[in-house]
């Protein structure tokens, strides 16, 4: 599943109650591989975790047994990391990085790390040591993993287009006659909200939180390619002139902000935004009528209660932001680059190995029937001793077992793989902004967005007052310099594309 945060904000991944496990994992991280049993190379693999997995050691043992059965000359030490964005920022600065590391456009910044020389270029290694992985995606897709013309990450294949839209509680949609399939925009939810507010005293119509969940603005809905998501810069996906613009200065952004402001005034959302953890708890308890989320074409059930989803993206886009949503990079300082890439080949092509990381040990952590993995009798998501639920992070998600019968019946992976092939290709696919000479502007613009943009995006301030203040602060922070540099780089890139 594609579970990437809002493209317009940087978010830290929060995981409660496992700081000790995180500290242990971090202490073990190193860019130098050790020799394992029998003189084999032991690779280290650092990736995101939301919570500690009690049976982590058992799964690691099973992973290495599978590697041995496949003829690998190496083992792997799994190093899940909590509070990933924060901890990996510190690790990168200290050089405390594993041989293999999860990276993305939205966490452990792929483009910044690649541009700073933290990752190893894989152009020669992939075709030689991971030929099946390299051949599994067309060259156009691999453009999204390039920085400065070179490939710095192995793309974890999944549905690449970001299909922003909404997910609605099915029972409430039926009760209040909401035809979810007919929706084309967030504003059309308002009559439904009025009925829910009047008839469901214990349900929040629409929830926002302090991590900007609940915004009604996503560039892809308007056919825009967010070429520098964290700074709000975009181009129209089909604009051959590739003119870069500031999305926060557009009428579309203003309209979305006005909608959220009006919803807050009408009581369709809470007076103050919830904390991220409170919003998540209410969401998973079914206490929120509708959410802003990605709505894949097969309507997957991501909650314990039935939902109906609808995407508002008229033209699914193949762009750099989507392709770079989840990758695995190789540490520049690894002593064993060949073995690292051989591991990438195996984890992306051997279903048994990949699903060990995703689901754990069959019979102990899951049972499999008709391609659907469910919890063993007497266990659930909370009590299962290995349930990271991060399939999209380890490799090719189209090799994953299904988690629900609905997904299996809809042949979700086949549908999403087909969508990757039919999506419109952005004119900027493969472009990445080099900010190595713009560090001052990056810091000041990021600070301004953190302080002012969130309040506007989730309706905390009147847009007629908040947007001018936001734009003024961005100007002072140097957004003009960033935009100009992005345009210059885009023009130069386009000439060589």
C-alpha positions as CSV (number, residue, x, y, z in Angstrom):
1,X,0.0,0.0,0.0
2,X,1.1,3.4,-0.7
3,X,1.2,5.2,2.7
4,X,3.0,8.5,2.1
5,X,2.3,11.7,4.1
6,X,0.9,14.8,2.6
7,X,3.3,16.0,-0.2
8,X,3.5,19.5,1.2
9,X,4.8,18.9,4.6
10,X,7.7,17.1,6.3
11,X,6.5,14.8,9.0
12,X,8.2,12.9,11.7
13,X,7.2,9.3,12.1
14,X,6.0,8.9,15.7
15,X,6.0,5.6,17.5
16,X,5.0,5.4,21.1
17,X,6.6,3.3,23.8
18,X,9.6,1.8,22.1
19,X,12.4,4.2,22.7
20,X,14.6,1.5,24.3
21,X,14.3,-0.7,21.2
22,X,15.1,2.3,19.0
23,X,18.2,3.1,21.0
24,X,19.5,-0.5,20.8
25,X,19.0,-0.6,17.1
26,X,20.7,2.8,16.6
27,X,23.7,1.8,18.7
28,X,24.2,-1.2,16.4
29,X,24.1,0.8,13.2
30,X,27.3,1.1,11.2
31,X,28.4,1.6,7.6
32,X,31.0,-1.2,7.9
33,X,29.8,-4.7,7.4
34,X,31.2,-7.4,9.7
35,X,32.0,-11.0,8.9
36,X,29.2,-13.4,9.8
37,X,29.3,-17.2,10.5
38,X,31.6,-19.1,8.3
39,X,33.3,-15.9,7.0
40,X,30.2,-14.7,5.2
41,X,29.6,-11.0,4.9
42,X,27.0,-9.6,7.3
43,X,25.1,-6.6,5.9
44,X,23.2,-4.1,8.0
45,X,19.8,-2.9,6.9
46,X,18.2,0.2,8.5
47,X,14.5,1.0,7.9
48,X,11.5,2.7,9.5
49,X,9.5,1.1,12.3
50,X,6.3,2.3,14.0
51,X,6.7,0.0,16.9
52,X,9.0,-2.7,18.3
53,X,8.4,-6.2,17.0
54,X,8.9,-8.8,19.8
55,X,9.8,-11.6,17.4
56,X,12.2,-9.5,15.3
57,X,15.1,-11.9,16.1
58,X,13.1,-14.9,15.0
59,X,12.2,-13.3,11.7
60,X,15.8,-12.2,11.1
61,X,16.9,-15.8,11.6
62,X,14.3,-17.0,9.1
63,X,15.4,-14.3,6.6
64,X,19.0,-15.5,6.8
65,X,18.0,-19.1,6.4
66,X,16.1,-18.1,3.3
67,X,19.2,-16.2,2.0
68,X,21.3,-19.2,2.6
69,X,18.8,-21.4,0.7
70,X,19.0,-19.0,-2.2
71,X,22.8,-19.3,-2.3
72,X,23.6,-15.9,-0.9
73,X,27.1,-15.3,0.3
74,X,25.9,-12.9,3.0
75,X,23.6,-12.5,5.9
76,X,21.7,-9.5,7.0
77,X,21.2,-7.8,10.3
78,X,17.8,-6.0,10.5
79,X,17.9,-2.6,12.2
80,X,14.4,-1.1,12.5
81,X,14.5,2.5,13.6
82,X,11.7,4.4,15.4
83,X,11.1,8.2,15.0
84,X,12.7,7.6,11.6
85,X,13.0,11.1,10.2
86,X,14.5,12.6,13.4
87,X,16.9,9.7,14.1
88,X,18.1,9.3,10.5
89,X,18.9,13.0,10.3
90,X,21.2,12.5,13.2
91,X,22.6,9.3,11.9
92,X,23.4,10.8,8.5
93,X,25.2,13.7,10.1
94,X,27.2,11.4,12.4
95,X,28.0,8.9,9.6
96,X,26.2,6.2,11.7
97,X,24.4,4.6,8.8
98,X,23.8,0.9,7.8
99,X,24.9,-0.7,4.5
100,X,21.4,-0.6,3.2
101,X,18.9,2.2,4.2
102,X,15.3,3.1,3.6
103,X,14.9,6.5,2.0
104,X,12.1,8.5,0.4
105,X,11.1,11.9,-0.9
106,X,9.3,12.5,2.4
107,X,11.6,10.9,5.0
108,X,15.3,10.4,5.3
109,X,15.4,12.8,2.3
110,X,16.5,10.8,-0.7
111,X,17.4,13.8,-2.8
112,X,19.3,15.6,-0.1
113,X,21.2,12.5,0.9
114,X,22.0,11.6,-2.7
115,X,23.1,15.1,-3.5
116,X,25.2,15.3,-0.4
117,X,27.1,12.1,-1.4
118,X,25.7,9.9,1.3
119,X,24.5,7.2,-1.1
120,X,26.3,5.0,-3.6
121,X,25.5,5.4,-7.3
122,X,24.0,2.2,-8.6
123,X,24.1,2.7,-12.4
124,X,26.7,0.0,-13.0
125,X,25.8,-2.3,-10.1
126,X,22.1,-2.7,-10.8
127,X,22.3,-4.2,-14.3
128,X,25.2,-6.5,-13.3
129,X,24.1,-7.7,-9.8
130,X,20.3,-7.0,-9.8
131,X,19.3,-7.6,-13.5
132,X,15.8,-8.8,-12.7
133,X,15.1,-5.9,-10.5
134,X,16.5,-3.5,-13.0
135,X,14.5,-5.0,-15.9
136,X,11.2,-5.0,-13.9
137,X,10.7,-1.3,-14.5
138,X,11.1,0.8,-17.6
139,X,13.9,3.4,-17.9
140,X,11.3,6.1,-17.5
141,X,10.6,4.9,-14.0
142,X,14.2,4.8,-13.1
143,X,14.5,8.5,-14.0
144,X,12.7,9.1,-10.7
145,X,15.7,7.7,-8.8
146,X,18.3,9.8,-10.5
147,X,20.1,12.8,-8.9
148,X,22.6,14.6,-11.0
149,X,22.0,12.1,-13.8
150,X,22.9,9.0,-11.7
151,X,20.7,6.4,-9.9
152,X,21.1,6.5,-6.1
153,X,18.3,4.2,-4.9
154,X,16.5,0.9,-5.8
155,X,12.9,1.8,-6.3
156,X,10.4,-0.3,-4.2
157,X,7.8,-0.9,-6.8
158,X,4.2,-0.1,-5.9
159,X,1.4,2.1,-7.3
160,X,3.3,5.2,-8.2
161,X,0.5,7.8,-9.0
162,X,-0.7,9.5,-5.9
163,X,-4.5,9.3,-6.0
164,X,-5.5,11.9,-3.4
165,X,-9.2,11.9,-2.4
166,X,-11.3,10.8,0.4
167,X,-12.3,7.7,2.4
168,X,-15.8,7.6,4.0
169,X,-17.4,5.3,6.5
170,X,-19.6,3.1,4.4
171,X,-22.4,2.9,6.9
172,X,-22.7,6.6,7.2
173,X,-22.6,7.1,3.5
174,X,-25.5,4.7,3.1
175,X,-27.4,6.1,6.0
176,X,-27.2,9.7,4.7
177,X,-27.5,8.9,1.0
178,X,-24.0,10.0,0.0
179,X,-23.1,8.7,-3.5
180,X,-19.3,8.5,-3.0
181,X,-18.7,7.4,-6.6
182,X,-20.1,10.6,-7.9
183,X,-17.8,12.9,-5.9
184,X,-15.3,15.0,-7.8
185,X,-14.0,17.3,-5.0
186,X,-13.9,17.8,-1.3
187,X,-16.5,20.6,-1.3
188,X,-19.2,18.1,-2.4
189,X,-18.9,16.4,1.1
190,X,-20.5,19.4,2.8
191,X,-24.2,18.4,2.5
192,X,-23.2,15.0,3.9
193,X,-21.4,16.7,6.8
194,X,-24.4,18.7,7.7
195,X,-26.5,15.5,8.1
196,X,-23.7,13.7,10.1
197,X,-23.4,16.7,12.4
198,X,-27.1,16.7,13.1
199,X,-27.5,13.0,13.5
200,X,-24.2,11.6,15.0
201,X,-23.2,13.4,18.2
202,X,-20.2,11.1,18.7
203,X,-18.7,11.4,15.2
204,X,-16.3,14.1,13.9
205,X,-17.3,14.9,10.3
206,X,-13.7,15.7,9.2
207,X,-10.6,15.7,11.4
208,X,-7.5,17.7,11.2
209,X,-4.3,17.2,13.3
210,X,-1.1,19.1,14.1
211,X,0.7,17.2,11.3
212,X,-1.6,18.8,8.7
213,X,-3.7,15.7,8.1
214,X,-7.0,17.0,6.9
215,X,-5.9,19.5,4.3
216,X,-8.0,19.6,1.1
217,X,-5.1,20.7,-1.1
218,X,-2.9,18.3,-3.1
219,X,-1.1,19.4,-6.3
220,X,-1.9,16.2,-8.2
221,X,-5.7,16.9,-8.0
222,X,-5.1,19.9,-10.2
223,X,-2.7,18.2,-12.6
224,X,0.4,19.7,-11.0
225,X,3.7,17.9,-10.5
226,X,5.2,18.9,-7.1
227,X,8.8,19.0,-8.2
228,X,10.0,20.3,-4.8
229,X,7.3,19.1,-2.4
230,X,8.8,20.4,0.8
231,X,9.0,24.0,-0.6
232,X,5.6,24.1,-2.5
233,X,7.1,24.3,-6.0
234,X,5.4,22.6,-8.9
235,X,4.9,22.6,-12.7
236,X,1.8,21.6,-14.7
237,X,2.4,18.0,-15.7
238,X,1.8,18.7,-19.4
239,X,3.4,22.1,-19.6
240,X,6.2,21.7,-22.1
241,X,7.7,25.0,-21.0
242,X,8.0,23.6,-17.5
243,X,7.3,26.8,-15.8
244,X,7.9,26.5,-12.0
245,X,5.4,28.2,-9.7
246,X,4.6,28.5,-6.0
247,X,1.5,26.5,-5.3
248,X,0.7,28.6,-2.2
249,X,0.2,31.7,-4.4
250,X,-2.5,30.0,-6.5
251,X,-6.3,30.3,-6.5
252,X,-6.6,26.5,-6.0
253,X,-4.7,26.7,-2.8
254,X,-6.8,29.6,-1.6
255,X,-10.0,27.8,-2.4
256,X,-8.9,24.7,-0.4
257,X,-7.9,26.9,2.6
258,X,-11.3,28.7,2.5
259,X,-13.1,25.4,2.4
260,X,-11.3,24.1,5.5
261,X,-11.8,27.4,7.3
262,X,-15.6,27.3,6.6
263,X,-15.8,23.7,7.8
264,X,-14.1,24.7,11.1
265,X,-16.5,27.6,11.5
266,X,-19.5,25.3,10.9
267,X,-18.3,22.7,13.3
268,X,-17.6,20.0,10.8
269,X,-14.2,19.5,12.3
270,X,-12.9,20.1,15.9
271,X,-12.4,23.6,17.1
272,X,-8.7,22.9,17.5
273,X,-6.7,20.3,15.6
274,X,-6.2,17.0,17.3
275,X,-2.7,15.6,18.1
276,X,-1.6,13.2,15.4
277,X,-2.0,10.3,17.9
278,X,-5.5,11.3,18.9
279,X,-6.5,11.7,15.3
280,X,-5.2,8.3,14.5
281,X,-6.9,6.7,17.5
282,X,-10.3,8.3,16.5
283,X,-9.8,7.3,12.9
284,X,-9.1,3.7,13.7
285,X,-12.1,3.6,16.1
286,X,-14.4,4.8,13.4
287,X,-15.1,8.2,15.1
288,X,-14.4,10.2,11.9
289,X,-16.9,10.3,9.1
290,X,-14.5,11.1,6.2
291,X,-10.8,11.5,5.8
292,X,-8.4,13.0,3.2
293,X,-6.3,10.1,1.9
294,X,-5.2,8.3,-1.2
295,X,-8.0,6.3,-2.7
296,X,-6.6,3.5,-4.9
297,X,-8.8,2.2,-7.7
298,X,-9.7,-1.1,-6.0
299,X,-11.0,0.6,-2.8
300,X,-8.8,-1.3,-0.3
301,X,-10.0,-1.6,3.3
302,X,-7.4,-0.1,5.5
303,X,-9.6,0.1,8.6
304,X,-11.4,-2.5,10.6
305,X,-14.8,-1.0,9.5
306,X,-16.0,-0.8,5.9
307,X,-15.1,2.3,4.0
308,X,-15.7,3.7,0.5
309,X,-12.9,5.6,-1.2
310,X,-12.9,8.0,-4.2
311,X,-9.9,9.7,-5.8
312,X,-10.2,13.3,-7.0
313,X,-7.2,13.0,-9.3
314,X,-8.6,13.2,-12.8
315,X,-5.3,12.3,-14.5
316,X,-3.1,9.9,-12.6
317,X,0.5,11.1,-12.9
318,X,3.8,9.3,-13.2
319,X,6.2,11.8,-11.6
320,X,9.4,12.0,-9.6
321,X,7.6,12.5,-6.3
322,X,5.5,9.4,-6.7
323,X,8.3,7.2,-8.0
324,X,10.6,8.3,-5.2
325,X,8.1,7.7,-2.4
326,X,9.9,4.6,-1.2
327,X,13.5,3.4,-2.1
328,X,16.3,1.5,-0.6
329,X,19.7,3.1,-1.0
330,X,23.3,1.7,-0.5
331,X,25.6,3.5,1.9
332,X,28.4,5.2,0.0
333,X,30.9,3.9,2.6
334,X,29.7,0.2,2.6
335,X,32.6,-2.3,2.3
336,X,30.4,-4.6,0.2
337,X,28.4,-2.8,-2.5
338,X,28.1,-6.0,-4.6
339,X,26.5,-7.9,-1.8
340,X,24.1,-5.0,-1.0
341,X,22.8,-4.9,-4.6
342,X,22.6,-8.7,-4.6
343,X,20.4,-8.5,-1.6
344,X,18.2,-5.9,-3.4
345,X,17.8,-8.3,-6.2
346,X,16.7,-11.1,-3.9
347,X,14.3,-9.1,-1.8
348,X,12.6,-7.7,-4.9
349,X,12.3,-11.0,-6.8
350,X,12.0,-13.8,-4.2
351,X,8.5,-13.7,-2.8
352,X,9.3,-15.9,0.1
353,X,12.1,-13.6,1.3
354,X,10.1,-10.5,0.8
355,X,7.0,-11.7,2.6
356,X,9.1,-12.9,5.5
357,X,10.0,-9.2,6.1
358,X,6.4,-8.1,5.5
359,X,4.5,-10.8,7.5
360,X,6.9,-12.9,9.5
361,X,6.8,-16.7,9.8
362,X,3.9,-18.5,8.3
363,X,1.9,-20.4,10.9
364,X,3.3,-18.3,13.7
365,X,2.7,-14.7,12.7
366,X,0.1,-15.3,9.9
367,X,-1.9,-17.9,8.1
368,X,-2.2,-18.0,4.4
369,X,-5.3,-19.0,2.4
370,X,-6.0,-18.2,-1.2
371,X,-3.2,-15.6,-1.3
372,X,-4.6,-13.7,1.7
373,X,-2.5,-13.4,4.9
374,X,-4.5,-13.1,8.1
375,X,-3.7,-13.3,11.8
376,X,-3.5,-16.8,13.4
377,X,-6.5,-17.8,15.6
378,X,-6.4,-15.9,18.9
379,X,-4.2,-13.0,17.7
380,X,-4.9,-9.6,16.2
381,X,-2.9,-6.6,15.0
382,X,-2.0,-5.7,18.6
383,X,-1.1,-9.1,20.0
384,X,0.7,-10.5,17.0
385,X,4.4,-10.6,17.8
386,X,5.5,-9.6,14.3
387,X,3.3,-7.2,12.3
388,X,5.2,-4.2,11.0
389,X,2.5,-3.6,8.3
390,X,5.0,-1.7,6.0
391,X,5.0,-3.9,2.9
392,X,5.7,-1.0,0.6
393,X,9.0,-0.3,2.4
394,X,11.0,-3.5,1.8
395,X,10.7,-4.1,-2.0
396,X,8.3,-4.9,-4.8
397,X,4.8,-4.6,-3.2
398,X,3.2,-6.4,-6.1
399,X,4.9,-9.6,-4.6
400,X,3.1,-9.2,-1.3
401,X,0.3,-11.4,0.0
402,X,-3.0,-9.7,0.2
403,X,-4.2,-8.6,3.6
404,X,-7.9,-8.7,2.8
405,X,-10.1,-10.9,0.7
406,X,-11.5,-7.8,-0.9
407,X,-8.0,-6.9,-2.2
408,X,-7.5,-10.4,-3.5
409,X,-10.9,-10.4,-5.2
410,X,-10.2,-7.1,-6.9
411,X,-6.8,-8.3,-7.9
412,X,-5.4,-5.1,-6.5
413,X,-1.8,-5.5,-7.4
414,X,-2.7,-6.3,-11.1
415,X,-4.9,-3.2,-11.3
416,X,-2.3,-0.9,-9.7
417,X,0.5,-2.3,-11.9
418,X,-1.6,-1.6,-14.9
419,X,-2.3,2.0,-13.6
420,X,1.5,2.6,-13.5
421,X,1.7,1.7,-17.2
422,X,-1.4,3.8,-18.2
423,X,-0.6,6.9,-16.1
424,X,0.3,10.2,-17.8
425,X,4.1,10.9,-17.7
426,X,4.9,14.3,-16.3
427,X,7.2,16.5,-18.3
428,X,9.4,16.8,-15.2
429,X,9.8,13.1,-14.4
430,X,13.4,12.6,-13.4
431,X,14.0,16.2,-12.3
432,X,15.2,16.8,-8.7
433,X,16.1,20.1,-7.2
434,X,19.7,20.5,-6.1
435,X,19.7,22.6,-2.9
436,X,23.4,22.2,-2.0
437,X,24.0,25.9,-2.7
438,X,20.7,27.0,-1.3
439,X,21.0,25.8,2.3
440,X,20.2,29.2,3.9
441,X,17.0,29.6,1.8
442,X,16.1,25.9,2.4
443,X,16.3,26.5,6.2
444,X,14.4,29.8,6.2
445,X,11.7,28.7,3.8
446,X,11.2,25.5,5.7
447,X,10.8,27.4,8.9
448,X,8.3,29.8,7.4
449,X,6.2,27.0,6.0
450,X,6.3,25.2,9.4
451,X,5.1,28.3,11.2
452,X,2.5,29.7,8.8
453,X,1.4,27.2,6.1
454,X,-0.1,24.6,8.5
455,X,-2.5,27.1,10.0
456,X,-3.8,28.1,6.6
457,X,-4.0,24.5,5.2
458,X,-6.2,23.2,7.9
459,X,-8.4,26.3,8.4
460,X,-7.1,27.7,11.6
461,X,-6.9,31.2,10.3
462,X,-9.0,33.2,7.8
463,X,-7.4,32.7,4.4
464,X,-7.8,36.4,3.5
465,X,-5.5,37.2,6.4
466,X,-3.4,34.0,6.6
467,X,-2.4,33.6,3.0
468,X,-1.0,37.2,2.5
469,X,1.0,36.7,5.7
470,X,2.3,33.3,4.5
471,X,3.4,34.7,1.2
472,X,5.0,37.7,2.8
473,X,7.0,35.5,5.2
474,X,8.0,33.2,2.3
475,X,9.3,36.2,0.3
476,X,11.3,37.3,3.3
477,X,12.6,33.7,3.7
478,X,13.9,33.5,0.1
479,X,11.2,31.6,-1.8
480,X,12.0,33.7,-4.8
481,X,15.6,32.6,-4.8
482,X,14.5,28.9,-4.5
483,X,12.0,29.3,-7.3
484,X,14.5,31.0,-9.6
485,X,17.1,28.3,-8.9
486,X,14.5,25.6,-9.6
487,X,13.6,27.2,-12.9
488,X,17.2,27.5,-14.0
489,X,17.9,23.9,-13.0
490,X,14.6,22.8,-14.7
491,X,15.6,24.5,-17.9
492,X,19.1,23.0,-17.9
493,X,17.7,19.6,-17.1
494,X,15.1,19.8,-19.9
495,X,17.8,20.5,-22.4
496,X,19.5,17.2,-21.6
497,X,16.4,15.2,-20.9
